[in-house]
């Protein structure tokens, strides 16, 4: 079923705005930038979203949703702890690969306007009450993994993956990498992160 013309135009504006806001942030982006990226005039952009602020909040909410929802789903999946850790790393890797500016965008905008963090509160609360947290504690109690706080474990996973993509321009410049070379490098790094985290957790601690 075909979308109505107004819906197609609205989605076209949102996609263009997402690209512009991710690259330039709220302060750096202009309505003209968004209109040009969408291939329409500014008046039409304002007709659909009234203001840059309203359009930005629409995009910001989508980005918060994208940033948290997939992780919350994986953390609550009825699979083994080891499989869950691997899937979480692979999910974060693919998310960052497709949206390399996502973390910088969210952190910058929350720093610029802390009230925006309210949009993430619901997801943050969900992260504190997941099956993952229960599984980690059960594995610790059984002596299957090292005693580690589930929040520390998640931070280690997320930070390891996110830094790879936040530092992408630096890596490409210093090591003179092409996009294809960085893609191979990042795939290798993903496997190293998986090996590092699982080996640390599951290998017996030597006396």
C-alpha positions in Angstrom: 0.0 0.0 0.0 1.4 3.3 -1.1 2.0 6.1 1.5 0.0 9.4 1.0 2.2 12.2 -0.5 2.2 14.2 2.7 3.5 11.2 4.6 6.3 10.7 2.0 7.3 14.3 2.3 7.3 14.2 6.1 9.5 11.1 6.1 11.8 12.7 3.5 12.2 15.7 5.7 12.9 13.6 8.8 15.6 11.5 7.0 17.3 14.7 5.8 17.1 16.3 9.3 18.5 13.1 10.9 21.5 13.3 8.6 22.1 17.0 9.1 21.6 16.9 12.9 23.9 13.9 13.3 26.6 15.8 11.4 26.1 19.3 12.8 24.1 19.0 16.0 21.2 21.4 16.9 23.3 24.6 17.0 25.2 23.9 13.8 22.2 22.9 11.7 19.9 25.3 9.9 16.5 25.0 8.4 18.1 25.8 5.1 20.5 22.9 5.5 17.7 20.5 6.2 15.5 21.8 3.3 18.5 21.5 0.9 19.3 17.9 2.1 15.6 17.0 1.6 15.4 18.7 -1.8 12.5 21.0 -0.8 12.0 24.6 0.2 12.2 26.0 3.7 8.5 27.0 3.8 7.5 23.3 3.2 9.8 22.2 6.0 8.3 24.7 8.4 4.8 23.7 7.3 5.3 20.1 8.4 7.3 20.7 11.6 6.7 24.3 12.5 10.2 25.0 13.8 13.7 23.6 13.9 13.3 22.9 17.6 10.2 20.8 17.0 11.8 18.8 14.2 15.0 18.3 16.3 13.0 16.9 19.2 11.3 14.5 16.8 14.6 13.3 15.6 16.2 13.2 19.1 13.4 11.0 20.4 13.9 8.7 17.5 17.7 8.5 18.2 17.1 7.8 21.9 14.7 5.0 20.9 17.3 3.6 18.5 20.1 3.9 21.0 18.4 2.0 23.8 15.6 -0.2 22.5 17.6 -2.9 20.8 19.8 -3.3 23.9 16.9 -3.6 26.3 15.4 -6.3 24.1 18.6 -8.3 24.0 19.1 -7.9 27.8 15.7 -9.5 28.4 16.0 -12.4 25.8 15.8 -15.9 27.3 19.2 -17.0 26.1 22.4 -17.9 28.0 24.6 -15.2 29.5 27.5 -15.9 27.2 25.3 -15.8 24.1 23.7 -12.6 25.4 27.0 -10.9 25.8 28.1 -11.8 22.3 24.7 -10.7 20.8 24.9 -7.4 22.8 28.4 -6.7 21.4 27.3 -7.5 17.9 24.2 -5.4 18.2 26.1 -2.4 19.4 28.7 -2.9 16.7 26.2 -2.9 13.9 24.3 0.1 15.4 27.5 2.1 15.6 28.6 1.0 12.2 25.4 2.3 10.6 25.2 5.4 12.8 28.8 6.3 13.7 27.8 9.8 14.9 25.0 8.6 17.2 26.9 8.6 20.5 28.5 12.0 19.9 25.2 13.4 18.9 23.3 12.2 22.0 26.1 13.1 24.4 26.6 16.6 22.9 22.9 17.4 23.0 22.3 16.1 26.5 25.4 18.2 27.6 23.9 21.3 25.8 20.5 20.7 27.3 20.4 18.3 30.2 16.6 18.3 30.2 16.8 16.2 27.0 18.0 13.3 29.3 14.4 13.1 30.5 13.6 11.4 27.1 16.0 8.6 28.0 14.9 8.1 31.6 12.4 5.4 30.7 15.0 3.3 28.9 17.6 3.8 31.6 15.2 2.5 34.2 14.6 -0.6 32.0 18.3 -1.2 31.9 18.4 -1.5 35.7 15.7 -4.1 35.8 16.5 -6.7 33.2 17.0 -10.5 32.9 20.6 -9.8 32.2 21.2 -8.4 35.7 19.6 -11.5 37.3 21.7 -13.8 35.1 24.9 -12.1 36.0 24.1 -12.4 39.7 23.1 -16.0 39.4 26.3 -16.9 37.5 28.3 -15.1 40.2 26.5 -17.1 42.9 27.3 -20.4 41.1 30.9 -19.5 40.7 30.6 -19.5 36.9 31.9 -16.0 36.3 34.1 -13.5 38.1 32.2 -11.3 40.7 31.4 -8.2 38.6 28.6 -5.7 38.8 26.3 -6.0 35.9 26.5 -2.2 35.3 30.3 -2.3 35.2 30.0 -5.2 32.7 27.6 -3.3 30.4 29.8 -0.2 30.6 32.8 -2.2 29.6 31.0 -3.7 26.6 29.4 -0.4 25.4 32.5 1.7 25.9 34.7 -0.8 24.0 32.4 -0.7 21.0 31.5 2.9 21.0 35.1 4.2 21.3 36.0 2.3 18.1 33.6 4.4 16.1 34.0 7.6 18.0 37.7 7.4 17.2 37.1 6.3 13.6 38.4 9.6 12.0 41.5 9.5 14.2 42.3 5.9 13.2 41.7 6.5 9.5 43.9 9.6 9.6 46.8 8.3 11.7 47.0 4.9 10.0 46.0 6.1 6.5 43.0 3.7 6.3 40.5 3.6 3.5 36.8 2.9 4.4 37.3 -0.8 3.4 40.4 -1.1 5.5 38.7 0.4 8.5 35.8 -2.0 8.0 38.2 -4.9 8.2 40.0 -3.4 11.2 36.7 -2.9 13.0 35.5 -6.4 12.3 38.8 -7.7 13.8 38.3 -5.4 16.8 34.8 -6.7 17.4 36.0 -10.2 17.7 38.8 -9.1 20.0 36.2 -7.4 22.2 34.1 -10.5 22.3 37.1 -12.7 23.2 38.3 -10.2 25.8 35.0 -9.9 27.6 34.1 -13.5 27.6 37.6 -14.7 28.5 37.7 -12.3 31.4 34.3 -13.4 32.7 34.3 -17.1 32.2 37.8 -18.3 32.5 38.7 -19.5 36.0 40.7 -17.1 38.2 44.1 -18.6 38.9 44.9 -18.9 42.6 
